[in-house]
Amino acid sequence: MSEGAFVPQSVLTCPLCGTTKTETMPTNACQFFYDCTGCGAVLRPKTGDCCVFCSYGTVPCPPIQLAGPDASCCT
C-alpha cells in the first residue's frame, strides 16, 4: 500500500478455522465483533487493537490507515 492510499476492503482470517472473507470496512465506526462465516466464532479485537480489522485483517481499519499506526479509531 502506498503512503496515503486508502484501502476500503480487508480480508479477515478467522484464527480458529482459517476461513477468509473480504469485507468492506466501516468508515464511521469501529467494528468490535465479527461472526466467522466458517465456524460461527465471534471474533473480537486482540488486546491493544481497536477493531477486528486491525487484529485479523490484511489491512488496518480506515482511521489507522489514514492517521498512522499510533492512532486509535476509538478515541
PQR file with spaces between the fields and no chain letter, atoms N, CA, C, O and H, PARSE charges and radii, in Angstrom:
ATOM       1  N    MET     1       0.864   -1.173    0.000 -0.4000 1.5000
ATOM       2  CA   MET     1       0.000    0.000    0.000 -0.0000 2.0000
ATOM       3  C    MET     1       0.905    1.228    0.000  0.5500 1.7000
ATOM       4  O    MET     1       1.819    1.331    0.818 -0.5500 1.4000
ATOM       5  N    SER     2       0.654    2.140   -0.900 -0.4000 1.5000
ATOM       6  CA   SER     2       1.464    3.349   -0.934 -0.0000 2.0000
ATOM       7  C    SER     2       1.015    4.307    0.157  0.5500 1.7000
ATOM       8  O    SER     2      -0.131    4.270    0.605 -0.5500 1.4000
ATOM       9  H    SER     2      -0.088    2.057   -1.564  0.4000 1.0000
ATOM      10  N    GLU     3       1.930    5.160    0.573 -0.4000 1.5000
ATOM      11  CA   GLU     3       1.627    6.093    1.653 -0.0000 2.0000
ATOM      12  C    GLU     3       0.458    6.994    1.263  0.5500 1.7000
ATOM      13  O    GLU     3       0.440    7.560    0.171 -0.5500 1.4000
ATOM      14  H    GLU     3       2.861    5.190    0.209  0.4000 1.0000
ATOM      15  N    GLY     4      -0.515    7.122    2.160 -0.4000 1.5000
ATOM      16  CA   GLY     4      -1.667    7.964    1.911 -0.0000 2.0000
ATOM      17  C    GLY     4      -2.792    7.282    1.156  0.5500 1.7000
ATOM      18  O    GLY     4      -3.879    7.848    1.034 -0.5500 1.4000
ATOM      19  H    GLY     4      -0.500    6.661    3.048  0.4000 1.0000
ATOM      20  N    ALA     5      -2.559    6.072    0.645 -0.4000 1.5000
ATOM      21  CA   ALA     5      -3.598    5.352   -0.088 -0.0000 2.0000
ATOM      22  C    ALA     5      -4.573    4.722    0.896  0.5500 1.7000
ATOM      23  O    ALA     5      -4.174    4.131    1.900 -0.5500 1.4000
ATOM      24  H    ALA     5      -1.676    5.613    0.744  0.4000 1.0000
ATOM      25  N    PHE     6      -5.838    4.857    0.593 -0.4000 1.5000
ATOM      26  CA   PHE     6      -6.875    4.277    1.441 -0.0000 2.0000
ATOM      27  C    PHE     6      -7.412    3.016    0.777  0.5500 1.7000
ATOM      28  O    PHE     6      -7.800    3.041   -0.391 -0.5500 1.4000
ATOM      29  H    PHE     6      -6.162    5.337   -0.222  0.4000 1.0000
ATOM      30  N    VAL     7      -7.434    1.920    1.520 -0.4000 1.5000
ATOM      31  CA   VAL     7      -7.953    0.652    1.030 -0.0000 2.0000
ATOM      32  C    VAL     7      -9.235    0.359    1.803  0.5500 1.7000
ATOM      33  O    VAL     7      -9.176    0.128    3.010 -0.5500 1.4000
ATOM      34  H    VAL     7      -7.119    1.900    2.469  0.4000 1.0000
ATOM      35  N    PRO     8     -10.399    0.361    1.136 -0.5600 1.5000
ATOM      36  CA   PRO     8     -11.670    0.208    1.842  0.2800 2.0000
ATOM      37  C    PRO     8     -12.028   -1.222    2.214  0.5500 1.7000
ATOM      38  O    PRO     8     -12.938   -1.441    3.013 -0.5500 1.4000
ATOM      39  N    GLN     9     -11.322   -2.204    1.644 -0.4000 1.5000
ATOM      40  CA   GLN     9     -11.644   -3.594    1.939 -0.0000 2.0000
ATOM      41  C    GLN     9     -10.457   -4.294    2.573  0.5500 1.7000
ATOM      42  O    GLN     9      -9.300   -3.941    2.342 -0.5500 1.4000
ATOM      43  H    GLN     9     -10.582   -2.026    0.995  0.4000 1.0000
ATOM      44  N    SER    10     -10.777   -5.294    3.377 -0.4000 1.5000
ATOM      45  CA   SER    10      -9.760   -6.085    4.051 -0.0000 2.0000
ATOM      46  C    SER    10     -10.207   -7.539    4.032  0.5500 1.7000
ATOM      47  O    SER    10     -11.402   -7.826    4.083 -0.5500 1.4000
ATOM      48  H    SER    10     -11.717   -5.581    3.564  0.4000 1.0000
ATOM      49  N    VAL    11      -9.257   -8.444    3.960 -0.4000 1.5000
ATOM      50  CA   VAL    11      -9.573   -9.867    4.032 -0.0000 2.0000
ATOM      51  C    VAL    11      -9.381  -10.302    5.480  0.5500 1.7000
ATOM      52  O    VAL    11      -8.265  -10.299    6.001 -0.5500 1.4000
ATOM      53  H    VAL    11      -8.285   -8.210    3.918  0.4000 1.0000
ATOM      54  N    LEU    12     -10.483  -10.676    6.120 -0.4000 1.5000
ATOM      55  CA   LEU    12     -10.428  -11.161    7.501 -0.0000 2.0000
ATOM      56  C    LEU    12     -10.154  -12.655    7.493  0.5500 1.7000
ATOM      57  O    LEU    12     -10.720  -13.391    6.685 -0.5500 1.4000
ATOM      58  H    LEU    12     -11.390  -10.679    5.697  0.4000 1.0000
ATOM      59  N    THR    13      -9.281  -13.107    8.397 -0.4000 1.5000
ATOM      60  CA   THR    13      -8.970  -14.523    8.533 -0.0000 2.0000
ATOM      61  C    THR    13      -9.300  -14.964    9.946  0.5500 1.7000
ATOM      62  O    THR    13      -8.785  -14.405   10.915 -0.5500 1.4000
ATOM      63  H    THR    13      -8.821  -12.509    9.054  0.4000 1.0000
ATOM      64  N    CYS    14     -10.159  -15.969   10.064 -0.4000 1.5000
ATOM      65  CA   CYS    14     -10.521  -16.495   11.379 -0.0000 2.0000
ATOM      66  C    CYS    14      -9.324  -17.241   11.966  0.5500 1.7000
ATOM      67  O    CYS    14      -8.774  -18.128   11.314 -0.5500 1.4000
ATOM      68  H    CYS    14     -10.577  -16.423    9.278  0.4000 1.0000
ATOM      69  N    PRO    15      -8.915  -16.895   13.185 -0.5600 1.5000
ATOM      70  CA   PRO    15      -7.774  -17.569   13.798  0.2800 2.0000
ATOM      71  C    PRO    15      -8.104  -18.993   14.252  0.5500 1.7000
ATOM      72  O    PRO    15      -7.198  -19.770   14.550 -0.5500 1.4000
ATOM      73  N    LEU    16      -9.377  -19.337   14.305 -0.4000 1.5000
ATOM      74  CA   LEU    16      -9.779  -20.663   14.765 -0.0000 2.0000
ATOM      75  C    LEU    16      -9.882  -21.677   13.630  0.5500 1.7000
ATOM      76  O    LEU    16      -9.401  -22.803   13.761 -0.5500 1.4000
ATOM      77  H    LEU    16     -10.114  -18.705   14.062  0.4000 1.0000
ATOM      78  N    CYS    17     -10.510  -21.286   12.512 -0.4000 1.5000
ATOM      79  CA   CYS    17     -10.733  -22.253   11.432 -0.0000 2.0000
ATOM      80  C    CYS    17     -10.021  -21.890   10.134  0.5500 1.7000
ATOM      81  O    CYS    17      -9.953  -22.709    9.218 -0.5500 1.4000
ATOM      82  H    CYS    17     -10.900  -20.372   12.406  0.4000 1.0000
ATOM      83  N    GLY    18      -9.491  -20.672   10.044 -0.4000 1.5000
ATOM      84  CA   GLY    18      -8.763  -20.265    8.846 -0.0000 2.0000
ATOM      85  C    GLY    18      -9.621  -19.743    7.705  0.5500 1.7000
ATOM      86  O    GLY    18      -9.093  -19.411    6.644 -0.5500 1.4000
ATOM      87  H    GLY    18      -9.546  -20.006   10.788  0.4000 1.0000
ATOM      88  N    THR    19     -10.929  -19.662    7.900 -0.4000 1.5000
ATOM      89  CA   THR    19     -11.806  -19.119    6.866 -0.0000 2.0000
ATOM      90  C    THR    19     -11.431  -17.670    6.579  0.5500 1.7000
ATOM      91  O    THR    19     -11.176  -16.894    7.500 -0.5500 1.4000
ATOM      92  H    THR    19     -11.358  -19.932    8.762  0.4000 1.0000
ATOM      93  N    THR    20     -11.397  -17.310    5.300 -0.4000 1.5000
ATOM      94  CA   THR    20     -11.114  -15.934    4.915 -0.0000 2.0000
ATOM      95  C    THR    20     -12.315  -15.356    4.182  0.5500 1.7000
ATOM      96  O    THR    20     -13.029  -16.065    3.474 -0.5500 1.4000
ATOM      97  H    THR    20     -11.603  -17.940    4.551  0.4000 1.0000
ATOM      98  N    LYS    21     -12.525  -14.063    4.363 -0.4000 1.5000
ATOM      99  CA   LYS    21     -13.619  -13.383    3.674 -0.0000 2.0000
ATOM     100  C    LYS    21     -13.259  -11.914    3.501  0.5500 1.7000
ATOM     101  O    LYS    21     -12.786  -11.260    4.431 -0.5500 1.4000
ATOM     102  H    LYS    21     -11.945  -13.487    4.938  0.4000 1.0000
ATOM     103  N    THR    22     -13.492  -11.409    2.298 -0.4000 1.5000
ATOM     104  CA   THR    22     -13.266   -9.996    2.018 -0.0000 2.0000
ATOM     105  C    THR    22     -14.466   -9.200    2.501  0.5500 1.7000
ATOM     106  O    THR    22     -15.607   -9.498    2.149 -0.5500 1.4000
ATOM     107  H    THR    22     -13.876  -11.940    1.543  0.4000 1.0000
ATOM     108  N    GLU    23     -14.198   -8.190    3.307 -0.4000 1.5000
ATOM     109  CA   GLU    23     -15.259   -7.347    3.866 -0.0000 2.0000
ATOM     110  C    GLU    23     -14.917   -5.880    3.629  0.5500 1.7000
ATOM     111  O    GLU    23     -13.748   -5.492    3.624 -0.5500 1.4000
ATOM     112  H    GLU    23     -13.271   -7.947    3.594  0.4000 1.0000
ATOM     113  N    THR    24     -15.956   -5.074    3.433 -0.4000 1.5000
ATOM     114  CA   THR    24     -15.784   -3.630    3.349 -0.0000 2.0000
ATOM     115  C    THR    24     -15.816   -3.067    4.765  0.5500 1.7000
ATOM     116  O    THR    24     -16.732   -3.350    5.537 -0.5500 1.4000
ATOM     117  H    THR    24     -16.905   -5.389    3.437  0.4000 1.0000
ATOM     118  N    MET    25     -14.814   -2.276    5.092 -0.4000 1.5000
ATOM     119  CA   MET    25     -14.700   -1.748    6.451 -0.0000 2.0000
ATOM     120  C    MET    25     -15.581   -0.517    6.638  0.5500 1.7000
ATOM     121  O    MET    25     -15.681    0.317    5.739 -0.5500 1.4000
ATOM     122  H    MET    25     -14.070   -2.046    4.464  0.4000 1.0000
ATOM     123  N    PRO    26     -16.221   -0.399    7.800 -0.5600 1.5000
ATOM     124  CA   PRO    26     -16.984    0.821    8.075  0.2800 2.0000
ATOM     125  C    PRO    26     -16.016    1.991    8.235  0.5500 1.7000
ATOM     126  O    PRO    26     -14.933    1.840    8.800 -0.5500 1.4000
ATOM     127  N    THR    27     -16.413    3.144    7.739 -0.4000 1.5000
ATOM     128  CA   THR    27     -15.547    4.320    7.846 -0.0000 2.0000
ATOM     129  C    THR    27     -15.954    5.236    8.988  0.5500 1.7000
ATOM     130  O    THR    27     -15.243    6.189    9.308 -0.5500 1.4000
ATOM     131  H    THR    27     -17.294    3.267    7.281  0.4000 1.0000
ATOM     132  N    ASN    28     -17.100    4.949    9.606 -0.4000 1.5000
ATOM     133  CA   ASN    28     -17.612    5.849   10.648 -0.0000 2.0000
ATOM     134  C    ASN    28     -17.734    5.191   12.017  0.5500 1.7000
ATOM     135  O    ASN    28     -18.311    5.780   12.931 -0.5500 1.4000
ATOM     136  H    ASN    28     -17.677    4.175    9.347  0.4000 1.0000
ATOM     137  N    ALA    29     -17.200    3.979   12.177 -0.4000 1.5000
ATOM     138  CA   ALA    29     -17.301    3.284   13.463 -0.0000 2.0000
ATOM     139  C    ALA    29     -16.273    2.165   13.532  0.5500 1.7000
ATOM     140  O    ALA    29     -15.814    1.657   12.509 -0.5500 1.4000
ATOM     141  H    ALA    29     -16.731    3.500   11.435  0.4000 1.0000
ATOM     142  N    CYS    30     -15.921    1.792   14.758 -0.4000 1.5000
ATOM     143  CA   CYS    30     -15.068    0.626   14.973 -0.0000 2.0000
ATOM     144  C    CYS    30     -15.938   -0.625   14.883  0.5500 1.7000
ATOM     145  O    CYS    30     -17.104   -0.605   15.276 -0.5500 1.4000
ATOM     146  H    CYS    30     -16.294    2.205   15.589  0.4000 1.0000
ATOM     147  N    GLN    31     -15.373   -1.699   14.370 -0.4000 1.5000
ATOM     148  CA   GLN    31     -16.108   -2.962   14.355 -0.0000 2.0000
ATOM     149  C    GLN    31     -15.463   -3.871   15.396  0.5500 1.7000
ATOM     150  O    GLN    31     -14.382   -4.420   15.185 -0.5500 1.4000
ATOM     151  H    GLN    31     -14.426   -1.715   14.051  0.4000 1.0000
ATOM     152  N    PHE    32     -16.155   -4.016   16.523 -0.4000 1.5000
ATOM     153  CA   PHE    32     -15.622   -4.782   17.646 -0.0000 2.0000
ATOM     154  C    PHE    32     -15.882   -6.274   17.529  0.5500 1.7000
ATOM     155  O    PHE    32     -15.147   -7.073   18.110 -0.5500 1.4000
ATOM     156  H    PHE    32     -17.034   -3.570   16.694  0.4000 1.0000
ATOM     157  N    PHE    33     -16.915   -6.666   16.787 -0.4000 1.5000
ATOM     158  CA   PHE    33     -17.281   -8.073   16.673 -0.0000 2.0000
ATOM     159  C    PHE    33     -17.421   -8.458   15.209  0.5500 1.7000
ATOM     160  O    PHE    33     -17.807   -7.645   14.370 -0.5500 1.4000
ATOM     161  H    PHE    33     -17.512   -6.017   16.315  0.4000 1.0000
ATOM     162  N    TYR    34     -17.099   -9.724   14.916 -0.4000 1.5000
ATOM     163  CA   TYR    34     -17.280  -10.258   13.571 -0.0000 2.0000
ATOM     164  C    TYR    34     -17.630  -11.727   13.706  0.5500 1.7000
ATOM     165  O    TYR    34     -16.926  -12.482   14.377 -0.5500 1.4000
ATOM     166  H    TYR    34     -16.785  -10.385   15.598  0.4000 1.0000
ATOM     167  N    ASP    35     -18.721  -12.131   13.068 -0.4000 1.5000
ATOM     168  CA   ASP    35     -19.135  -13.534   13.089 -0.0000 2.0000
ATOM     169  C    ASP    35     -18.471  -14.266   11.933  0.5500 1.7000
ATOM     170  O    ASP    35     -18.708  -13.939   10.771 -0.5500 1.4000
ATOM     171  H    ASP    35     -19.293  -11.518   12.523  0.4000 1.0000
ATOM     172  N    CYS    36     -17.634  -15.261   12.250 -0.4000 1.5000
ATOM     173  CA   CYS    36     -16.966  -16.050   11.226 -0.0000 2.0000
ATOM     174  C    CYS    36     -18.013  -16.837   10.442  0.5500 1.7000
ATOM     175  O    CYS    36     -18.880  -17.486   11.027 -0.5500 1.4000
ATOM     176  H    CYS    36     -17.441  -15.526   13.195  0.4000 1.0000
ATOM     177  N    THR    37     -17.924  -16.772    9.118 -0.4000 1.5000
ATOM     178  CA   THR    37     -18.871  -17.497    8.278 -0.0000 2.0000
ATOM     179  C    THR    37     -18.514  -18.974    8.166  0.5500 1.7000
ATOM     180  O    THR    37     -19.311  -19.768    7.667 -0.5500 1.4000
ATOM     181  H    THR    37     -17.220  -16.244    8.643  0.4000 1.0000
ATOM     182  N    GLY    38     -17.321  -19.349    8.626 -0.4000 1.5000
ATOM     183  CA   GLY    38     -16.903  -20.743    8.555 -0.0000 2.0000
ATOM     184  C    GLY    38     -17.302  -21.551    9.775  0.5500 1.7000
ATOM     185  O    GLY    38     -17.954  -22.588    9.653 -0.5500 1.4000
ATOM     186  H    GLY    38     -16.673  -18.704    9.031  0.4000 1.0000
ATOM     187  N    CYS    39     -16.911  -21.074   10.960 -0.4000 1.5000
ATOM     188  CA   CYS    39     -17.153  -21.844   12.187 -0.0000 2.0000
ATOM     189  C    CYS    39     -18.143  -21.184   13.135  0.5500 1.7000
ATOM     190  O    CYS    39     -18.539  -21.790   14.131 -0.5500 1.4000
ATOM     191  H    CYS    39     -16.382  -20.231   11.059  0.4000 1.0000
ATOM     192  N    GLY    40     -18.550  -19.948   12.842 -0.4000 1.5000
ATOM     193  CA   GLY    40     -19.522  -19.261   13.689 -0.0000 2.0000
ATOM     194  C    GLY    40     -18.928  -18.561   14.898  0.5500 1.7000
ATOM     195  O    GLY    40     -19.661  -17.974   15.695 -0.5500 1.4000
ATOM     196  H    GLY    40     -18.228  -19.456   12.033  0.4000 1.0000
ATOM     197  N    ALA    41     -17.611  -18.614   15.048 -0.4000 1.5000
ATOM     198  CA   ALA    41     -16.975  -17.940   16.188 -0.0000 2.0000
ATOM     199  C    ALA    41     -17.190  -16.435   16.091  0.5500 1.7000
ATOM     200  O    ALA    41     -17.244  -15.872   14.998 -0.5500 1.4000
ATOM     201  H    ALA    41     -17.015  -19.091   14.401  0.4000 1.0000
ATOM     202  N    VAL    42     -17.312  -15.796   17.241 -0.4000 1.5000
ATOM     203  CA   VAL    42     -17.418  -14.340   17.284 -0.0000 2.0000
ATOM     204  C    VAL    42     -16.018  -13.796   17.562  0.5500 1.7000
ATOM     205  O    VAL    42     -15.479  -13.967   18.655 -0.5500 1.4000
ATOM     206  H    VAL    42     -17.269  -16.253   18.129  0.4000 1.0000
ATOM     207  N    LEU    43     -15.443  -13.142   16.562 -0.4000 1.5000
ATOM     208  CA   LEU    43     -14.106  -12.578   16.713 -0.0000 2.0000
ATOM     209  C    LEU    43     -14.196  -11.225   17.387  0.5500 1.7000
ATOM     210  O    LEU    43     -15.101  -10.434   17.121 -0.5500 1.4000
ATOM     211  H    LEU    43     -15.882  -13.003   15.674  0.4000 1.0000
ATOM     212  N    ARG    44     -13.240  -10.975   18.266 -0.4000 1.5000
ATOM     213  CA   ARG    44     -13.118   -9.700   18.976 -0.0000 2.0000
ATOM     214  C    ARG    44     -11.684   -9.215   18.794  0.5500 1.7000
ATOM     215  O    ARG    44     -10.792  -10.029   18.555 -0.5500 1.4000
ATOM     216  H    ARG    44     -12.505  -11.617   18.483  0.4000 1.0000
ATOM     217  N    PRO    45     -11.443   -7.918   18.900 -0.5600 1.5000
ATOM     218  CA   PRO    45     -10.073   -7.419   18.719  0.2800 2.0000
ATOM     219  C    PRO    45      -9.106   -8.021   19.741  0.5500 1.7000
ATOM     220  O    PRO    45      -9.478   -8.297   20.882 -0.5500 1.4000
ATOM     221  N    LYS    46      -7.867   -8.217   19.309 -0.4000 1.5000
ATOM     222  CA   LYS    46      -6.821   -8.631   20.236 -0.0000 2.0000
ATOM     223  C    LYS    46      -6.527   -7.469   21.174  0.5500 1.7000
ATOM     224  O    LYS    46      -6.792   -6.313   20.843 -0.5500 1.4000
ATOM     225  H    LYS    46      -7.565   -7.993   18.382  0.4000 1.0000
ATOM     226  N    THR    47      -5.982   -7.776   22.337 -0.4000 1.5000
ATOM     227  CA   THR    47      -5.606   -6.740   23.298 -0.0000 2.0000
ATOM     228  C    THR    47      -4.676   -5.733   22.629  0.5500 1.7000
ATOM     229  O    THR    47      -3.676   -6.105   22.015 -0.5500 1.4000
ATOM     230  H    THR    47      -5.766   -8.714   22.606  0.4000 1.0000
ATOM     231  N    GLY    48      -5.018   -4.458   22.754 -0.4000 1.5000
ATOM     232  CA   GLY    48      -4.211   -3.398   22.169 -0.0000 2.0000
ATOM     233  C    GLY    48      -4.656   -2.962   20.786  0.5500 1.7000
ATOM     234  O    GLY    48      -4.236   -1.909   20.304 -0.5500 1.4000
ATOM     235  H    GLY    48      -5.831   -4.155   23.253  0.4000 1.0000
ATOM     236  N    ASP    49      -5.507   -3.760   20.136 -0.4000 1.5000
ATOM     237  CA   ASP    49      -6.040   -3.385   18.829 -0.0000 2.0000
ATOM     238  C    ASP    49      -7.402   -2.736   19.004  0.5500 1.7000
ATOM     239  O    ASP    49      -8.113   -3.007   19.972 -0.5500 1.4000
ATOM     240  H    ASP    49      -5.848   -4.615   20.527  0.4000 1.0000
ATOM     241  N    CYS    50      -7.759   -1.871   18.052 -0.4000 1.5000
ATOM     242  CA   CYS    50      -9.013   -1.126   18.187 -0.0000 2.0000
ATOM     243  C    CYS    50     -10.201   -1.833   17.559  0.5500 1.7000
ATOM     244  O    CYS    50     -11.344   -1.523   17.895 -0.5500 1.4000
ATOM     245  H    CYS    50      -7.181   -1.651   17.266  0.4000 1.0000
ATOM     246  N    CYS    51      -9.958   -2.786   16.646 -0.4000 1.5000
ATOM     247  CA   CYS    51     -11.085   -3.432   15.971 -0.0000 2.0000
ATOM     248  C    CYS    51     -10.645   -4.766   15.368  0.5500 1.7000
ATOM     249  O    CYS    51      -9.458   -5.093   15.365 -0.5500 1.4000
ATOM     250  H    CYS    51      -9.030   -3.038   16.374  0.4000 1.0000
ATOM     251  N    VAL    52     -11.608   -5.531   14.858 -0.4000 1.5000
ATOM     252  CA   VAL    52     -11.296   -6.842   14.285 -0.0000 2.0000
ATOM     253  C    VAL    52     -10.453   -6.726   13.016  0.5500 1.7000
ATOM     254  O    VAL    52      -9.682   -7.634   12.706 -0.5500 1.4000
ATOM     255  H    VAL    52     -12.572   -5.266   14.861  0.4000 1.0000
ATOM     256  N    PHE    53     -10.590   -5.624   12.279 -0.4000 1.5000
ATOM     257  CA   PHE    53      -9.786   -5.466   11.068 -0.0000 2.0000
ATOM     258  C    PHE    53      -8.311   -5.279   11.404  0.5500 1.7000
ATOM     259  O    PHE    53      -7.446   -5.786   10.691 -0.5500 1.4000
ATOM     260  H    PHE    53     -11.217   -4.886   12.531  0.4000 1.0000
ATOM     261  N    CYS    54      -8.019   -4.561   12.476 -0.4000 1.5000
ATOM     262  CA   CYS    54      -6.628   -4.379   12.897 -0.0000 2.0000
ATOM     263  C    CYS    54      -6.038   -5.688   13.425  0.5500 1.7000
ATOM     264  O    CYS    54      -4.833   -5.914   13.314 -0.5500 1.4000
ATOM     265  H    CYS    54      -8.722   -4.150   13.056  0.4000 1.0000
ATOM     266  N    SER    55      -6.875   -6.545   13.994 -0.4000 1.5000
ATOM     267  CA   SER    55      -6.395   -7.810   14.548 -0.0000 2.0000
ATOM     268  C    SER    55      -6.302   -8.930   13.514  0.5500 1.7000
ATOM     269  O    SER    55      -5.332   -9.688   13.521 -0.5500 1.4000
ATOM     270  H    SER    55      -7.854   -6.363   14.084  0.4000 1.0000
ATOM     271  N    TYR    56      -7.283   -9.049   12.630 -0.4000 1.5000
ATOM     272  CA   TYR    56      -7.388  -10.224   11.763 -0.0000 2.0000
ATOM     273  C    TYR    56      -7.434   -9.908   10.277  0.5500 1.7000
ATOM     274  O    TYR    56      -7.578  -10.818    9.461 -0.5500 1.4000
ATOM     275  H    TYR    56      -8.071   -8.433   12.624  0.4000 1.0000
ATOM     276  N    GLY    57      -7.314   -8.636    9.910 -0.4000 1.5000
ATOM     277  CA   GLY    57      -7.423   -8.249    8.509 -0.0000 2.0000
ATOM     278  C    GLY    57      -6.086   -8.082    7.817  0.5500 1.7000
ATOM     279  O    GLY    57      -5.037   -8.011    8.456 -0.5500 1.4000
ATOM     280  H    GLY    57      -7.196   -7.897   10.573  0.4000 1.0000
ATOM     281  N    THR    58      -6.149   -8.020    6.494 -0.4000 1.5000
ATOM     282  CA   THR    58      -4.940   -7.822    5.691 -0.0000 2.0000
ATOM     283  C    THR    58      -4.492   -6.369    5.680  0.5500 1.7000
ATOM     284  O    THR    58      -3.323   -6.081    5.424 -0.5500 1.4000
ATOM     285  H    THR    58      -7.002   -8.078    5.975  0.4000 1.0000
ATOM     286  N    VAL    59      -5.414   -5.452    5.957 -0.4000 1.5000
ATOM     287  CA   VAL    59      -5.074   -4.033    6.103 -0.0000 2.0000
ATOM     288  C    VAL    59      -5.801   -3.500    7.331  0.5500 1.7000
ATOM     289  O    VAL    59      -6.884   -3.986    7.656 -0.5500 1.4000
ATOM     290  H    VAL    59      -6.364   -5.686    6.165  0.4000 1.0000
ATOM     291  N    PRO    60      -5.238   -2.523    8.015 -0.5600 1.5000
ATOM     292  CA   PRO    60      -5.893   -1.972    9.205  0.2800 2.0000
ATOM     293  C    PRO    60      -7.125   -1.144    8.844  0.5500 1.7000
ATOM     294  O    PRO    60      -7.360   -0.836    7.676 -0.5500 1.4000
ATOM     295  N    CYS    61      -7.893   -0.794    9.849 -0.4000 1.5000
ATOM     296  CA   CYS    61      -9.125   -0.023    9.663 -0.0000 2.0000
ATOM     297  C    CYS    61      -8.835    1.361    9.083  0.5500 1.7000
ATOM     298  O    CYS    61      -7.704    1.840    9.167 -0.5500 1.4000
ATOM     299  H    CYS    61      -7.702   -1.043   10.799  0.4000 1.0000
ATOM     300  N    PRO    62      -9.852    2.013    8.492 -0.5600 1.5000
ATOM     301  CA   PRO    62      -9.643    3.320    7.854  0.2800 2.0000
ATOM     302  C    PRO    62      -8.972    4.379    8.732  0.5500 1.7000
ATOM     303  O    PRO    62      -8.045    5.035    8.257 -0.5500 1.4000
ATOM     304  N    PRO    63      -9.389    4.583    9.991 -0.5600 1.5000
ATOM     305  CA   PRO    63      -8.711    5.619   10.787  0.2800 2.0000
ATOM     306  C    PRO    63      -7.221    5.347   10.982  0.5500 1.7000
ATOM     307  O    PRO    63      -6.416    6.279   10.974 -0.5500 1.4000
ATOM     308  N    ILE    64      -6.852    4.093   11.157 -0.4000 1.5000
ATOM     309  CA   ILE    64      -5.442    3.745   11.336 -0.0000 2.0000
ATOM     310  C    ILE    64      -4.692    3.921   10.017  0.5500 1.7000
ATOM     311  O    ILE    64      -3.564    4.413   10.005 -0.5500 1.4000
ATOM     312  H    ILE    64      -7.505    3.336   11.163  0.4000 1.0000
ATOM     313  N    GLN    65      -5.315    3.520    8.906 -0.4000 1.5000
ATOM     314  CA   GLN    65      -4.682    3.717    7.594 -0.0000 2.0000
ATOM     315  C    GLN    65      -4.384    5.190    7.348  0.5500 1.7000
ATOM     316  O    GLN    65      -3.302    5.543    6.880 -0.5500 1.4000
ATOM     317  H    GLN    65      -6.232    3.121    8.915  0.4000 1.0000
ATOM     318  N    LEU    66      -5.346    6.041    7.665 -0.4000 1.5000
ATOM     319  CA   LEU    66      -5.220    7.460    7.344 -0.0000 2.0000
ATOM     320  C    LEU    66      -4.384    8.246    8.346  0.5500 1.7000
ATOM     321  O    LEU    66      -3.718    9.211    7.973 -0.5500 1.4000
ATOM     322  H    LEU    66      -6.225    5.754    8.046  0.4000 1.0000
ATOM     323  N    ALA    67      -4.413    7.841    9.623 -0.4000 1.5000
ATOM     324  CA   ALA    67      -3.716    8.607   10.659 -0.0000 2.0000
ATOM     325  C    ALA    67      -2.389    7.996   11.085  0.5500 1.7000
ATOM     326  O    ALA    67      -1.578    8.667   11.724 -0.5500 1.4000
ATOM     327  H    ALA    67      -4.954    7.057    9.926  0.4000 1.0000
ATOM     328  N    GLY    68      -2.154    6.734   10.742 -0.4000 1.5000
ATOM     329  CA   GLY    68      -0.904    6.094   11.105 -0.0000 2.0000
ATOM     330  C    GLY    68      -1.074    5.053   12.184  0.5500 1.7000
ATOM     331  O    GLY    68      -2.109    5.015   12.849 -0.5500 1.4000
ATOM     332  H    GLY    68      -2.813    6.188   10.223  0.4000 1.0000
ATOM     333  N    PRO    69      -0.069    4.202   12.373 -0.5600 1.5000
ATOM     334  CA   PRO    69      -0.165    3.067   13.288  0.2800 2.0000
ATOM     335  C    PRO    69      -0.296    3.439   14.759  0.5500 1.7000
ATOM     336  O    PRO    69      -0.731    2.609   15.558 -0.5500 1.4000
ATOM     337  N    ASP    70       0.065    4.654   15.138 -0.4000 1.5000
ATOM     338  CA   ASP    70      -0.055    5.056   16.541 -0.0000 2.0000
ATOM     339  C    ASP    70      -1.410    5.684   16.856  0.5500 1.7000
ATOM     340  O    ASP    70      -1.675    6.047   18.002 -0.5500 1.4000
ATOM     341  H    ASP    70       0.418    5.328   14.489  0.4000 1.0000
ATOM     342  N    ALA    71      -2.265    5.814   15.846 -0.4000 1.5000
ATOM     343  CA   ALA    71      -3.594    6.409   16.035 -0.0000 2.0000
ATOM     344  C    ALA    71      -4.547    5.378   16.627  0.5500 1.7000
ATOM     345  O    ALA    71      -4.245    4.185   16.676 -0.5500 1.4000
ATOM     346  H    ALA    71      -2.050    5.519   14.915  0.4000 1.0000
ATOM     347  N    SER    72      -5.680    5.852   17.066 -0.4000 1.5000
ATOM     348  CA   SER    72      -6.732    4.966   17.561 -0.0000 2.0000
ATOM     349  C    SER    72      -8.039    5.375   16.914  0.5500 1.7000
ATOM     350  O    SER    72      -8.346    6.563   16.822 -0.5500 1.4000
ATOM     351  H    SER    72      -5.925    6.820   17.026  0.4000 1.0000
ATOM     352  N    CYS    73      -8.809    4.398   16.467 -0.4000 1.5000
ATOM     353  CA   CYS    73     -10.083    4.738   15.832 -0.0000 2.0000
ATOM     354  C    CYS    73     -11.193    4.851   16.863  0.5500 1.7000
ATOM     355  O    CYS    73     -12.329    5.172   16.516 -0.5500 1.4000
ATOM     356  H    CYS    73      -8.559    3.433   16.542  0.4000 1.0000
ATOM     357  N    CYS    74     -10.884    4.597   18.106 -0.4000 1.5000
ATOM     358  CA   CYS    74     -11.930    4.541   19.135 -0.0000 2.0000
ATOM     359  C    CYS    74     -11.835    5.662   20.156  0.5500 1.7000
ATOM     360  O    CYS    74     -12.451    5.575   21.217 -0.5500 1.4000
ATOM     361  H    CYS    74      -9.960    4.337   18.388  0.4000 1.0000
ATOM     362  N    THR    75     -11.083    6.705   19.864 -0.4000 1.5000
ATOM     363  CA   THR    75     -10.972    7.798   20.827 -0.0000 2.0000
ATOM     364  C    THR    75     -11.865    8.944   20.460  0.5500 1.7000
ATOM     365  O    THR    75     -11.897    9.953   21.164 -0.5500 1.4000
ATOM     366  H    THR    75     -10.582    6.775   19.001  0.4000 1.0000
